[in-house]
Amino acid sequence: MRKLARRFISAIPVILGISFLIFILMHLAPGDPVTLLLGDDATPADIERTRREWGLDKPLLAQYWDFLSRAVTGDFGRSLKFNEPVMKLVVERLPATLELAFASLVVAILIAVPLGVYSAIKHNSLLDHAGMSVALIGVSLPNFWLGIMMIYFLGGQLNLLPVAGRIEYGIEFQSITGLYLVDSLLAGNFSGFRSALQHLLMPAVTLGSSLAAIVTRISRSSVLEVMRQDYVTTARAKGLSEKDVIWRHILRNSLITIVTILGLQLGALLSGSVVTETVFSFPGIGDLLIQSISARDYKLTQVLILMFAVTYFAVNLLVDLLYSWIDPRITY
Amino acid sequence: MLSMRYLKIWVGGAILMVLFLCGIAAPLLAPRDPQAQTLEDRLRPPRWSDNGSAAYFLGTDNLGRDMLSRIIYGSRISLMVGAATVIFAGLLGCTLGAVAGYFGRTTDEVVSKISEIFLAFPFLLIAIAIMAFLGQGVGNLIMALMLSRWVQYCRVVRGEVLSIKERDFVTAAKALGGRDGYVLFRHVVPNTLASVTVIATFGMAIVIITEASLSFLGLGVPVHIPTWGSMLSEGRSYINRAPWLTIFPGLAIFITVFGINLLGDGLRDIFDPKLRRQR
């Protein structure tokens, strides 16, 4: 527990460092946000007034200090583009990204773990080679292209799935968590649930495909490694059934490597959501990030990138906690 | 008969070689100027389709530009950005990793802390953040990708150097009076090259996909330079009317990355003794 607390504290300077770097980067960027916001018709007086109102006339360090001192109270300022509190925008959009990342993780696990484990158990068989070839193709596919191709074939040609958004227009229910699948179930709105699931399917497969490919390869090599351990030979020598050896001895010990890779790849999932959300016009924080970058909305961009960094860190901490559950020999 | 691992190297290497030749000889191979617009021929389908024209093998885009020529020219940017990033990120990461691992103490601590900051952040996001600041451009793109990728080399080389520097041949080189710099770069670093080659190969595949993703998001190279990612982005608006605008650039990225990954797999099979045992 103490080690976890130490890790938590040691992350603070890293996150502060990242926030400062992003702050400086955004302010050194070419293009003036106020001019972009007000358009070419704005008078110098309008520009000056808006600059003062938004605090952009202060020195850089003073602006950063303002940002930090407000941030600790949960006030991240207002977005220039949307003219709304940044935190409100983030809170509205974050559940969509989390739902997408979680769904992609489920897709990846459901495809990759059985395929990887089965390939290892039947290693050097035809199925093993086929599985590894599929994984190699998966890891080489640019996922945004896969998304566009799914939009074309499944959405356009076959008309099987919706191609954009989170839910069908017109379906309404009380949003509690912002996670549409959960909310629609809580409200007992099954048509809402079906619509949300249909909207989530293509983005989740798109985002989860490269993770699935990586996890398949890692699962296979991890299981192969464990299969060679002495305790597996001992388990077999004791006369345990092959099913027991696989489930109780091989799989459980292979899980540590698989969970590590899943944890490490979650960061990639979060950043990958930027591209996937753009492809599917999925209203999450990735899509918002691209909009804020093109509008030079400093405050929003800075908070969104920070949000990604904090979420990435939180996920890694969660993975560390999972280790000790999977492997009781690991203690913190 | 060629074993599987050599087959991977040959096939992957051949794909990469063909693409490099395409990139180098683009002005000779491309049937037309990739920027030339023929508005009366806009959105022409590929040659084998019903309305296809023999003049445009892979069809034309919304401005009547030849798709085949743009794809051939696009390979230049992908491969150049990929190779340059791997070289610069490799040089920076390997040097810092080698120095940190060999000298230890404060040097190691400083390098490790800087690496931690970069590792605390998904690399695509680092690249997005840097491109948002630097603006579009090939040089900026290489810089952004280099800054987001160097840390992988640094960590692997540092780890290897930590173990290699304790080996007898390093002690012998020091006993013979070799200076630190000489011992490090003449005896220690060359022994890390096998791992570096494998990371560099897979790294190039990742960089090519990242470059395409950034160009797709409008954060890569300027729009007037044809790249596979920006072609995909432009073609997306015409997906139902002209699917070839997205199919072919995507296939080009896929084949390139597949070839590099195949090569990387083959190299890893040869260099990694653990994998050799698994076979």
Interface residues (C-beta under 8 A of the other chain):
Chain A: A11 V14 I15 G17 I18 I22 L25 M26 L28 A29 P30 H123 N124 L136 I137 V139 S140 L141 P142 F144 W145 I148 M149 I151 Y152 G156 S221 L224 E225 R228 G267 A268 L270 S271 G272 V274 V275 T278 V279 L289 I290 I293 S294 T301 I305 F308 A309 Y312 F313
Chain B: E116 I117 A120 F121 P122 F123 L124 L125 I128 A129 I130 A132 F133 L134 G135 A205 I209 A212 S213 F216 L217 G218 L219 L232 R236 I239 N240 P243 T246 I247 G250 I253 F254 V257 F258 N261 L262 D265 K274 L275 R277 Q278 R279
